[in-house]
Amino acid sequence: MHLSERAFKISEEPFYIALNLPPDVLRLTAGEPDFPSAPFVLEAASRAISHAETHYTPPAGIPPLRQGIARKLKDENNLSYDPSEIIVTPGSSGAVGLALLTMFDPGEEVLLPDPAWFHYATLVELAGGIPKRVALDVKDGFTLHGSKIEEAASEKSRALILNSPSNPMGRVFSRDELEEVAGAAERLSLTVLSDEIYEKIVYPPHSHISVGSLSGMRDRTIVVNGFSKGYALMGWRVGYAAAPIEVSRKLESLLGYSLVCASSVSQYAALEAVQNPKSNDYAKKMLEAWTRRKNIVMRYVYENSRVVSAMPPEGTFYSWINVSGSGLDGKQAARLALDEAKVGVMPGNLFGEAGRNHVRVSFATSDDTVEEGMKKFCNVLRGVSEGSQHKSMEKLALTKHTEQTYP
Ligand SMILES: Cc1ncc(COP(=O)(O)O)c(C=O)c1O
């Protein structure tokens, strides 16, 4: 069958690594809470099923959910949107994909951090745009400087993707950094896509600030968020975009033409999640687990500082680990961990060139898996640096030459 050039460009690698690992592998790959959805959410969904809420909904979502999200954005994020400016989508991924279609024309550039969630660059390319990376430097703690954005921009730059708390770095951008971003966006006339899906996974003293709430930013920002990470509604697939009415109307039409609407039953589950105060307790309970597991990861990082290094995550359930002390790059380290220790981690190069010497470890899994996985991962890297993994090293040298990919 004929396949488009576009289809050929799509890499299957990240999904093989994250989702197709053999069952005996300790998975530090997946970016989803290991918690089930809260019982009160499940009950609301059951009620929706028994009331046969099984029809298409309006493309932009059921009105009470759009109202609930508008209230949440006001109360928690200091963002003022009319419910008509909220578009409910199948997952926040749906909102990211649709938003990008409204932000630039083919041949124009979209600035995005390096490293960043690998979906962004692929989606920009599929929409005909050119991803332009803004490299964040480990030496200054992956700080986001307005000057770096301005250096990377050209007269073809139309948009900037911002993700805070960020996957994979675990950074939570400070008010000062966001002010710099806002200044650069204004000077360069950029539209900002602000992906805030990890907003509820933030470790004190850090706090989440929506760039859209800064002075002058509402009119140039599309805020994207959803229910997967902070409410444990991963498989229900509900996210949303909030944007000025002229943009949200276009998003609504794009949604109607492409995905039609988010699942009706899922929207009732999300409605319960957003309006029930018990959601805060549930998020707190998950945060306690993420904090415990983050501490396990960091203990192994500190104890193995000859081969690995990492900044403590400020948010998210990811640790962004530099493995260059072992003599390997991130891809080799991930391959070796899989082959020799049956531990799955994400090679950092998938997130951009700046991730070459890194792996991303997800600690959104049980304490035991995190403990055991980190122990084995560090052992195997120590083995390499002490020269006791000759066979594996030979294999890795081959991997490097042939550029063999997963699985
Ligand atoms: C940065 C970021 N944005 C968005 C998503 C998508 O989440 P969902 O589509 O489940 O809302 C993810 C999932 O891993 C993510 O890491």
Ligand as a Chemical Component Dictionary entry (heavy atoms), coordinates in Angstrom:
data_LIG
# 
_chem_comp.id                   LIG 
_chem_comp.type                 NON-POLYMER 
_chem_comp.pdbx_formal_charge   0 
_chem_comp.three_letter_code    LIG 
# 
loop_
_chem_comp_atom.comp_id 
_chem_comp_atom.atom_id 
_chem_comp_atom.alt_atom_id 
_chem_comp_atom.type_symbol 
_chem_comp_atom.charge 
_chem_comp_atom.model_Cartn_x 
_chem_comp_atom.model_Cartn_y 
_chem_comp_atom.model_Cartn_z 
_chem_comp_atom.pdbx_ordinal 
LIG C1 C1 C 0 4.114  16.969 28.589 1  
LIG C2 C2 C 0 2.917  16.127 28.324 2  
LIG N1 N1 N 0 1.822  16.705 27.788 3  
LIG C3 C3 C 0 0.734  15.985 27.517 4  
LIG C4 C4 C 0 0.680  14.634 27.778 5  
LIG C5 C5 C 0 -0.568 13.885 27.365 6  
LIG O1 O1 O 0 -1.397 13.542 28.356 7  
LIG P1 P1 P 0 -2.925 13.143 28.045 8  
LIG O2 O2 O 0 -3.114 13.134 26.582 9  
LIG O3 O3 O 0 -3.117 11.815 28.664 10 
LIG O4 O4 O 0 -3.754 14.217 28.700 11 
LIG C6 C6 C 0 1.782  13.994 28.326 12 
LIG C7 C7 C 0 1.761  12.540 28.579 13 
LIG O5 O5 O 0 2.744  11.894 28.828 14 
LIG C8 C8 C 0 2.937  14.752 28.612 15 
LIG O6 O6 O 0 4.029  14.199 29.141 16 
# 
loop_
_chem_comp_bond.comp_id 
_chem_comp_bond.atom_id_1 
_chem_comp_bond.atom_id_2 
_chem_comp_bond.value_order 
_chem_comp_bond.pdbx_ordinal 
LIG C1 C2 SING 1  
LIG C2 N1 SING 2  
LIG C2 C8 DOUB 3  
LIG N1 C3 DOUB 4  
LIG C3 C4 SING 5  
LIG C4 C5 SING 6  
LIG C4 C6 DOUB 7  
LIG C5 O1 SING 8  
LIG O1 P1 SING 9  
LIG P1 O2 DOUB 10 
LIG P1 O3 SING 11 
LIG P1 O4 SING 12 
LIG C6 C7 SING 13 
LIG C6 C8 SING 14 
LIG C7 O5 DOUB 15 
LIG C8 O6 SING 16 
# 
